[in-house]
Amino acid sequence: MYSIDMSKDSPGPTPGFLVWRLANKWRVAVDRAVAPLGLTHAQYVLVASLHGMQRVGERPSQRRLADHTGLEALYVSKLARALESADLIERNRDPRDPRAVQLALTEQGQAVARQAIVTVQELLQQLLEPLGGRDAPRTRAFTDELTTLLDASLAPPVPNDESTQGATS
């Protein structure tokens, strides 16, 4: 199969299919790269994000970290519990809001995060090499395009099923 859209108007891969393939390629590559550190790709996203937030003095709540990473809050909670069991993060009640849980890297978590970030940055350089590397104009343009797409609102299509219209009147 060449693309998900099999219409006659789309002889090659669709942008959606390519985004999906690239996202999967990246996820698998990061999973493999951080596995020796005891992390999955999703766990890496959390520890790397926490590392960056802690560097600027922030101790985010699970909700804030979910918003930052784009992961579902329940998934962040599950990942945070696993990372806490591995002694990589601490989970504490927020003194200002007892319903909220704040997250912070432990010393071991900081060391693992730093190592994982270096590993993933090297992997990112490999991925971006065909565009000229991390600081290349093509890479900056590509990043701008991805940002535009990520900022676009996506709502599920509203079904226009005539069999349900007027059924209650």
C-alpha positions as CSV (number, residue, x, y, z in Angstrom):
1,M,0.0,0.0,0.0
2,Y,1.4,3.4,-1.0
3,S,-0.9,5.6,1.1
4,I,-3.9,5.5,3.3
5,D,-6.0,7.5,0.8
6,M,-6.7,5.3,-2.2
7,S,-8.5,7.9,-4.2
8,K,-7.6,8.5,-7.9
9,D,-6.6,12.1,-6.9
10,S,-3.8,10.9,-4.6
11,P,-1.3,8.8,-6.6
12,G,1.4,9.2,-3.9
13,P,1.5,9.2,-0.2
14,T,-0.8,11.8,1.5
15,P,0.6,14.3,4.0
16,G,-1.3,12.6,6.8
17,F,0.2,9.2,5.9
18,L,3.7,10.7,5.8
19,V,3.3,12.5,9.2
20,W,2.1,9.2,10.7
21,R,5.0,7.3,9.2
22,L,7.6,9.9,10.4
23,A,6.0,10.0,13.9
24,N,6.2,6.2,14.1
25,K,9.8,6.1,12.8
26,W,10.8,8.7,15.4
27,R,9.0,6.9,18.2
28,V,10.6,3.6,17.4
29,A,14.1,5.2,17.1
30,V,13.8,7.0,20.4
31,D,12.4,3.9,22.1
32,R,15.4,1.9,20.9
33,A,17.9,4.7,21.8
34,V,16.6,5.2,25.4
35,A,15.9,1.6,26.2
36,P,19.4,1.0,27.6
37,L,18.6,3.8,30.1
38,G,15.4,2.0,31.2
39,L,13.1,4.5,29.5
40,T,10.4,4.3,26.8
41,H,9.9,7.2,24.4
42,A,6.9,8.5,26.4
43,Q,8.9,8.3,29.6
44,Y,11.7,10.1,27.9
45,V,9.3,12.9,26.9
46,L,8.3,13.3,30.6
47,V,11.8,13.3,32.1
48,A,13.3,15.6,29.4
49,S,10.4,18.0,29.8
50,L,10.7,17.9,33.6
51,H,14.5,18.5,33.2
52,G,13.9,21.6,31.1
53,M,11.2,22.9,33.4
54,Q,13.2,22.4,36.5
55,R,16.2,24.2,34.9
56,V,14.0,27.4,34.8
57,G,12.8,26.8,38.4
58,E,9.4,25.3,37.6
59,R,8.0,22.3,39.5
60,P,5.0,21.4,37.3
61,S,1.9,19.6,38.2
62,Q,0.9,16.5,36.3
63,R,-1.7,18.6,34.5
64,R,0.8,21.2,33.5
65,L,3.2,18.5,32.2
66,A,0.3,16.9,30.3
67,D,-0.5,20.2,28.7
68,H,3.2,20.8,27.9
69,T,3.8,17.4,26.3
70,G,0.4,17.0,24.6
71,L,-0.1,13.7,26.4
72,E,-3.4,12.8,28.1
73,A,-3.4,13.6,31.8
74,L,-4.3,10.0,32.8
75,Y,-1.3,8.7,30.7
76,V,1.0,11.2,32.4
77,S,-0.2,10.0,35.8
78,K,0.5,6.4,34.8
79,L,3.9,7.3,33.4
80,A,4.7,9.3,36.5
81,R,3.9,6.4,38.8
82,A,6.2,4.1,36.8
83,L,9.0,6.7,36.9
84,E,8.5,7.2,40.6
85,S,8.8,3.4,41.1
86,A,12.1,3.6,39.2
87,D,13.2,6.4,41.6
88,L,13.5,8.9,38.7
89,I,10.9,11.3,39.8
90,E,9.1,12.5,43.0
91,R,5.4,13.0,43.1
92,N,4.1,15.3,45.9
93,R,0.9,17.0,46.7
94,D,0.9,20.7,45.7
95,P,0.8,22.7,49.0
96,R,-1.4,25.4,47.2
97,D,-3.8,22.8,45.8
98,P,-4.2,19.5,47.5
99,R,-5.9,17.9,44.5
100,A,-2.8,18.6,42.3
101,V,0.4,16.5,42.2
102,Q,3.7,18.2,41.5
103,L,6.5,16.4,39.8
104,A,10.3,16.7,40.1
105,L,13.3,14.7,39.0
106,T,15.3,12.9,41.6
107,E,19.1,13.1,41.5
108,Q,19.1,9.8,39.7
109,G,16.3,11.1,37.4
110,Q,18.4,14.2,36.5
111,A,21.4,12.0,35.6
112,V,19.2,9.7,33.4
113,A,17.5,12.7,31.8
114,R,20.8,14.4,30.9
115,Q,22.1,11.2,29.4
116,A,18.9,10.5,27.5
117,I,18.8,14.1,26.2
118,V,22.3,13.8,24.7
119,T,21.4,10.4,23.2
120,V,18.1,11.8,21.6
121,Q,19.9,15.0,20.4
122,E,22.4,12.8,18.5
123,L,19.5,10.8,17.0
124,L,17.8,14.1,16.0
125,Q,20.9,15.2,14.3
126,Q,20.9,12.0,12.2
127,L,17.2,12.5,11.4
128,L,17.7,16.1,10.2
129,E,20.9,15.4,8.3
130,P,19.1,15.2,4.9
131,L,17.8,18.7,5.6
132,G,21.3,20.0,6.3
133,G,21.4,19.4,10.1
134,R,19.8,21.0,13.1
135,D,20.7,24.6,12.3
136,A,20.1,24.5,8.5
137,P,17.6,26.9,6.9
138,R,15.6,23.9,5.5
139,T,15.3,22.5,9.1
140,R,14.1,25.9,10.4
141,A,11.5,26.0,7.6
142,F,10.4,22.4,8.3
143,T,10.1,23.3,12.0
144,D,8.0,26.3,11.2
145,E,5.7,24.2,9.0
146,L,5.3,21.5,11.7
147,T,4.5,24.3,14.3
148,T,1.9,25.7,12.0
149,L,0.3,22.2,11.7
150,L,0.5,21.6,15.4
151,D,-1.2,25.0,16.1
152,A,-4.1,24.2,13.7
153,S,-7.3,23.2,15.5
154,L,-8.6,19.7,14.7
155,A,-12.1,18.8,15.6
156,P,-13.7,15.5,14.7
157,P,-15.9,15.7,11.6
158,V,-19.6,16.0,12.3
159,P,-21.5,13.2,10.6
160,N,-24.0,14.2,8.1
161,D,-26.2,11.1,8.3
162,E,-29.6,11.8,6.8
163,S,-31.0,8.7,8.6
164,T,-30.6,10.5,11.9
165,Q,-31.9,13.9,10.8
166,G,-35.5,14.5,11.8
167,A,-35.7,11.2,13.7
168,T,-36.8,13.0,16.9
169,S,-39.4,15.3,15.3
